[in-house]
Amino acid sequence: MQTDNPKNEKIFSIHLNSNKAENFNRFTTSFFKKISNINFLEIIVHIDKDDNAMKEEIDKLNKKYNNSIKFIETDIIKNFNDSWKPINLLLKKTSKSALYVAVLSDDITIKTNNWDSALIKHSLLYDNDKIFRVRCSQYKYHIYNDLWECGYKPDFSFYSKKWLDVVGYWNPCIGPDTFQETVSYYLSMYGKDFKRSIVDDLLIFSGEETLTNLNMKQRIKRTKLGYKSFCELISYKIQKKSFESAYLLAKEINKDKKIEIEIIKVNYISHTFKNFIKKLKYFHHRGSEGWLTSSLLFNIFFIFWCKIDFFDKYFIFIIIYLEKKNILKKFISNKEQYSKLKEAIKHNE
């Protein structure tokens, strides 16, 4: 099925960071091979400064796919918590004709033939204001009843370009997926007409898993950085930006109606107090329930441990020892968490 676009203007713009040429090749090839017309897609990627391997890969792919890949190179990513910073720069390079934008990981590949046709049909649902998103990840059916869920179960989506034009940026902190999930969370509070999330059953992806192929040291580092970034996301400072963004979207949706809408705000004291109480059982409230991870003492220990790196090597030794003695699974009752720890131990060998 050919998407109707006689001028061959860019309709889809996908943004990402990548420093793995092999991954980027697999990612890019999957999207271009499965689209009805390669001229409808642009991929805009941020690479590390002087990453010649990535530049060579981009050059080869551009020869194959009509120069549809743009890139910027910087040295601003120092660690995982810096990965959000280039994403807003990529948004600025998006073609004006684009209708859909998405931020994805280079671990992702798409399996759906003519995925563009599956997406484009959704644009007719909100043709008046063009504010919507298409949910397509493993969490696409999840209903967010709590703000914290947006931070640990974000749904990567294809957003209408209008959505991002109104908000003005992908994110003010780490992650575009988590921040925009909180924006959608607040937007839905304005009522039925403001619930602008469409679930798509046709789009199928692989590579959605997180924290894979890490050894124990890397996993611990990512866990600590993840805690810090999660705390920043749910902070009042960032959530203020989020509910203000939701209000801008709601105003745009409502602009042709005579009834004024009032901004839905978050109370600073209430929000801060709830966060403090929930952090005392951080793992429990972010979906890692278990007799150890739900323990108040364990969570308090973890908060302090995130600020100190000295004991990491001893902690790794203990974890590996407990696994060798077949005791670790008795401490880690959460099966998913135990499985990821076991994988990290395997990569540590």
Secondary structure as UniProt FT lines:
FT   TURN            6..7
FT   STRAND          12..17
FT   HELIX           21..33
FT   HELIX           38..40
FT   STRAND          41..48
FT   TURN            49..50
FT   HELIX           52..64
FT   TURN            65..67
FT   STRAND          69..74
FT   HELIX           80..82
FT   TURN            83..86
FT   HELIX           87..92
FT   TURN            96..97
FT   STRAND          100..103
FT   TURN            106..107
FT   STRAND          109..110
FT   TURN            113..114
FT   HELIX           115..120
FT   HELIX           121..124
FT   TURN            125..129
FT   STRAND          133..135
FT   TURN            138..141
FT   HELIX           147..152
FT   STRAND          157..160
FT   HELIX           161..167
FT   HELIX           176..187
FT   HELIX           188..190
FT   HELIX           192..194
FT   STRAND          197..199
FT   STRAND          205..206
FT   HELIX           216..234
FT   HELIX           236..253
FT   TURN            254..256
FT   HELIX           268..279
FT   TURN            280..281
FT   HELIX           282..285
FT   TURN            286..287
FT   TURN            291..294
FT   HELIX           296..305
FT   TURN            306..307
FT   TURN            310..311
FT   HELIX           312..324
FT   TURN            325..326
FT   HELIX           328..331
FT   HELIX           335..348
//
